Amino acid sequence: MNETSDVSNSKFYVYILYSYKDCKLYIGFTNNLKKRLTEHANGKVNSTRNRIPVKLIHYEYFINRADAEAREKFLKSGFGRQQFKKILKNTFDIIG
């Protein structure tokens, strides 16, 4: 297989949800995005159970777990969160 191919058995996602209830963000990491979003929507995730409904507003795909975890950590930092909000300013105007 070509080394530049993005096809891999390993898939990791960093994702950001917007809570309509408290107008705040939730940043998470998973290896199965569809399943994790279903868990959020059904109130099965403690961190967002009292914050639903939530909407997926951004996700990033990684083939390396360490890279995905580093990105999640950055986005959860004050600077990372601030930069993300700047980038998606127009999205927040539409949602909020």
N, C-alpha and C positions, 0 to 999 in steps of 0.2 A: 504494500500500500504506500502511496506517496506520502512522505512525511508532512507535507503542507496541508493535507486533507483535514478538514474539521470534523470528520466522521470518527467517532470514538465510542467505546463502550462506557467510558467515564464521562459523566455529564454533571456539572455542578452549576447551580444558579444562585445569584445574589438578587434579591427582589425587594421592591419597595411597595408597600401598601399605603393607601390614604384612607384614614378613618373618617367617614361622614359624621360620625357621632361627636368626636372631639376635635376634628380638623387637624389631626397630627399624623405623623408618619410612623410606620413600622418597617424596620429593615431586617431582613432575614436571609437565611442560607439554607439550601436544600439540594438533594440530588434527584428529586422528583417534583418538579414545579406544579404540575397539574394536581397531584395528590395533596400537596401542601396547601394549595389555594382552596381546595375542597374542604380541607380540615379547618382552615380559617373561616370559611363561609358558614360552616356548620357549628361554629363555636367550640371546636375541639382543641384550640390552642389557647393556653392560659393567658398569654400576653395580649391577645386580641379578643378574647371571649366577650368582654364588656365594652368593646369598641366597635362591634359590627353595626352596620354594614361597612365593609372595606372594599376598596377598589385597587386592583393592580395598576400602578402607574408607570412602573419601570422594572426591567429585569436585564441581567447580564448573564451570559453563558460562558463557562470556563471548562477546559478539559483537564485542568489541574486543580485539585482540592485546595492546596496551599494558597494558590493565587486567589481563589474564590474567597477563602477565609480572610486573607489579607485585605481584599476589597471590602468585604463586609465590615471588618474592623475599622477601615478608613472612613467608610460612609457613616458609621456610628460615632465617629469622633466629631467634635464640635466643628472643626474646619471642613471635614468631609460633608457633613450635613449642610453647612452653610453654602458650600460650593454647589451641592446638588440643588438646593432651593433656588439659587441664582440661575442655574442652567434651565430649570423647569418653571421659571417664573410665570410664563404664559399658561402652562398647564394648571397651576394653582389658581390663576385668575378664572379659568373656566370651571374648575371644580368648586372653589370656595365662593 
